[in-house]
Amino acid sequence: MKVDPEYLREHYGSLSDEALLDIDHSELTEMAQLYYDPEINRRGLKRMRRADTATAAPVPLDNPPDDMPEAGREALDADGKQAWLADAAEAFSVFALPRNSESRVADACEVLDRAGIPCYSEKIELSLDEREPYPGTHRWRIMVPGNLNWRAMSTLERDISNPDFEAAWKAFLEAQPERDLPAMHPKLVFCGLFDRIDRVTRVYQEELARRRQLR
């Protein structure tokens, strides 16, 4: 049965905050989510499980704290290397090919530096298995403190990959007939991306609540 969009808009608008939050977002159809989510955002509510709202107030995630600790940019070990390298993680890698691999590494390091994320780049030799599909013998990798790895990878995605992605998406939309644009709504096309944001936000809030209960 076809659902009237105007009915959905009026229905969610008529609910109380508590009734709106009691709705299980995962059980809504994609069409219903297109009207449920804007109503949640319009009221400034965070989608959380009722148990979470009872144990701890949500932490606003729109503006992360300005005083996040850095991982010892200047701290050095006995060999003169940055001490965090002992627990470092690989945030970026590119095969060392003749064309522009070094410039890509330099651009990535610059992005991380602007974000205040310490990094260390090095060229390493490929294993025999790694060499098989590629003509090169080495690759560049960028290491960051292990506890900043997720943030570093996401920062690189935002500043390096996303502009190209945006341009490709724009070109794709411009080539679509107008009748097809409603089906190209970002929350439909990129439902997995929006779901990932919901999940990482919920898990972060749950971990904060769990630690508060342990105090």
C-alpha positions as CSV (number, residue, x, y, z in Angstrom):
1,M,0.0,0.0,0.0
2,K,1.4,3.4,-1.0
3,V,1.9,5.7,2.0
4,D,1.0,9.4,1.7
5,P,4.1,11.5,2.5
6,E,2.0,14.3,3.8
7,Y,0.4,11.8,6.3
8,L,3.8,10.8,7.5
9,R,4.9,14.4,8.0
10,E,1.8,15.3,10.0
11,H,1.8,12.0,12.0
12,Y,5.4,12.5,13.2
13,G,4.8,16.1,13.8
14,S,1.9,15.3,16.1
15,L,3.7,13.0,18.4
16,S,5.3,14.0,21.7
17,D,9.1,13.8,22.1
18,E,8.8,10.7,24.2
19,A,6.5,8.9,21.7
20,L,8.8,9.9,18.8
21,L,11.8,8.5,20.6
22,D,10.0,5.3,21.4
23,I,9.7,4.4,17.7
24,D,12.3,1.8,16.6
25,H,14.1,3.5,13.7
26,S,15.2,0.1,12.3
27,E,11.6,-1.0,11.8
28,L,10.7,2.0,9.7
29,T,10.5,1.8,5.9
30,E,13.0,4.0,4.0
31,M,10.1,6.3,3.0
32,A,9.1,6.7,6.7
33,Q,12.7,7.4,7.7
34,L,12.7,10.3,5.2
35,Y,10.1,12.1,7.4
36,Y,11.0,10.6,10.8
37,D,14.6,11.8,10.8
38,P,13.9,15.4,9.9
39,E,11.3,15.6,12.7
40,I,13.9,14.2,15.2
41,N,16.5,16.8,13.9
42,R,14.0,19.7,14.0
43,R,13.3,19.1,17.7
44,G,17.0,18.7,18.5
45,L,16.5,15.1,19.7
46,K,19.1,12.4,19.5
47,R,17.9,8.9,18.5
48,M,18.9,6.8,21.5
49,R,17.5,3.7,23.2
50,R,15.2,4.6,26.0
51,A,17.6,2.8,28.5
52,D,20.4,5.1,27.4
53,T,18.4,8.3,28.1
54,A,17.6,7.1,31.6
55,T,21.2,6.5,32.6
56,A,23.0,9.4,31.2
57,A,22.5,12.7,29.4
58,P,23.7,12.5,25.8
59,V,26.9,14.2,25.0
60,P,26.5,16.7,22.1
61,L,28.5,15.3,19.1
62,D,28.0,18.2,16.8
63,N,30.9,20.1,18.4
64,P,33.7,17.8,19.7
65,P,35.7,19.2,22.6
66,D,38.5,21.6,21.8
67,D,40.9,20.2,24.4
68,M,41.3,16.6,23.1
69,P,44.7,15.3,24.1
70,E,47.3,14.8,21.4
71,A,49.6,11.8,21.4
72,G,53.0,13.3,22.3
73,R,54.1,15.0,19.0
74,E,57.5,15.9,20.6
75,A,58.0,12.8,22.9
76,L,61.0,10.8,21.6
77,D,62.4,7.5,22.6
78,A,66.0,6.5,23.2
79,D,66.7,6.2,19.5
80,G,65.4,9.7,18.7
81,K,62.1,8.4,17.2
82,Q,58.7,9.5,18.3
83,A,57.7,7.4,21.3
84,W,54.2,6.6,20.0
85,L,55.7,4.7,17.1
86,A,55.9,1.6,19.3
87,D,52.1,1.4,19.3
88,A,51.5,3.1,15.9
89,A,48.9,2.1,13.3
90,E,48.9,2.4,9.6
91,A,46.4,5.0,8.4
92,F,47.4,5.4,4.8
93,S,49.3,3.4,2.2
94,V,50.2,3.8,-1.5
95,F,52.4,1.8,-3.8
96,A,55.7,3.5,-4.6
97,L,55.2,3.9,-8.3
98,P,57.0,6.5,-10.5
99,R,54.0,8.7,-10.8
100,N,52.9,11.0,-8.0
101,S,53.1,8.5,-5.1
102,E,55.4,10.8,-3.1
103,S,53.1,13.8,-3.6
104,R,50.1,11.8,-2.4
105,V,52.0,10.9,0.7
106,A,53.0,14.5,1.2
107,D,49.4,15.7,0.8
108,A,48.2,13.1,3.3
109,C,50.8,14.2,5.9
110,E,49.9,17.8,5.4
111,V,46.2,17.0,6.0
112,L,47.0,15.1,9.2
113,D,49.3,17.9,10.4
114,R,46.6,20.5,9.9
115,A,44.3,18.2,12.0
116,G,46.9,18.0,14.8
117,I,47.4,14.3,14.3
118,P,51.1,13.2,14.6
119,C,52.3,11.1,11.7
120,Y,55.4,9.4,10.3
121,S,55.9,8.3,6.7
122,E,58.2,5.6,5.5
123,K,58.9,3.5,2.4
124,I,58.9,-0.2,3.0
125,E,59.7,-3.2,0.8
126,L,56.8,-5.3,-0.5
127,S,56.7,-9.0,0.4
128,L,56.7,-11.5,-2.5
129,D,53.0,-12.0,-2.2
130,E,52.3,-8.2,-2.3
131,R,54.5,-7.8,-5.4
132,E,52.7,-10.4,-7.5
133,P,49.9,-8.2,-8.9
134,Y,52.0,-4.9,-9.0
135,P,55.1,-3.9,-10.9
136,G,56.7,-2.1,-7.9
137,T,58.9,-3.4,-5.1
138,H,58.1,-0.8,-2.3
139,R,55.2,1.1,-0.9
140,W,54.8,4.2,1.2
141,R,52.8,4.1,4.4
142,I,51.9,6.7,7.0
143,M,51.9,5.7,10.7
144,V,49.9,7.5,13.4
145,P,49.4,6.9,17.1
146,G,47.2,3.8,17.5
147,N,44.5,5.6,19.5
148,L,44.1,8.2,16.7
149,N,44.0,5.7,13.8
150,W,40.2,5.9,13.2
151,R,40.3,9.7,13.4
152,A,43.2,9.9,11.0
153,M,41.7,7.6,8.4
154,S,38.4,9.5,8.5
155,T,40.2,12.9,8.3
156,L,42.1,11.7,5.2
157,E,38.8,10.4,3.7
158,R,37.1,13.8,4.4
159,D,39.9,16.0,3.0
160,I,41.3,13.8,0.2
161,S,38.7,11.3,-1.0
162,N,35.5,13.1,-0.4
163,P,36.0,16.1,-2.7
164,D,36.5,13.7,-5.6
165,F,33.5,11.7,-4.5
166,E,31.4,14.8,-4.3
167,A,32.4,15.8,-7.9
168,A,31.5,12.3,-9.2
169,W,28.1,12.3,-7.3
170,K,27.3,15.8,-8.7
171,A,28.1,14.7,-12.3
172,F,26.0,11.6,-11.8
173,L,23.0,13.6,-10.6
174,E,23.3,16.2,-13.4
175,A,23.0,13.3,-15.9
176,Q,19.7,12.0,-14.4
177,P,16.3,12.9,-15.7
178,E,14.2,15.0,-13.3
179,R,11.7,12.2,-12.8
180,D,14.4,10.0,-11.3
181,L,15.8,12.5,-8.8
182,P,13.3,11.6,-5.9
183,A,14.8,8.1,-6.0
184,M,18.3,9.6,-5.6
185,H,17.7,11.0,-2.2
186,P,20.9,10.6,-0.2
187,K,19.3,8.7,2.6
188,L,18.1,6.1,0.1
189,V,21.2,5.9,-2.0
190,F,23.7,6.1,0.9
191,C,21.5,4.3,3.5
192,G,24.6,2.3,4.6
193,L,26.5,5.5,5.3
194,F,23.7,7.0,7.3
195,D,23.3,3.7,9.2
196,R,27.0,3.7,10.0
197,I,26.8,7.2,11.5
198,D,23.9,6.2,13.6
199,R,25.7,3.1,14.8
200,V,29.0,4.8,15.7
201,T,27.2,7.6,17.5
202,R,25.0,5.1,19.5
203,V,28.0,2.9,20.5
204,Y,30.0,6.0,21.6
205,Q,27.1,7.2,23.8
206,E,26.6,3.7,25.2
207,E,30.3,3.5,26.2
208,L,30.2,6.9,27.9
209,A,27.1,5.8,29.8
210,R,28.8,2.5,30.8
211,R,31.8,4.2,32.2
212,R,29.7,6.7,34.1
213,Q,27.9,3.7,35.8
214,L,31.3,2.2,36.8
215,R,32.4,5.4,38.7
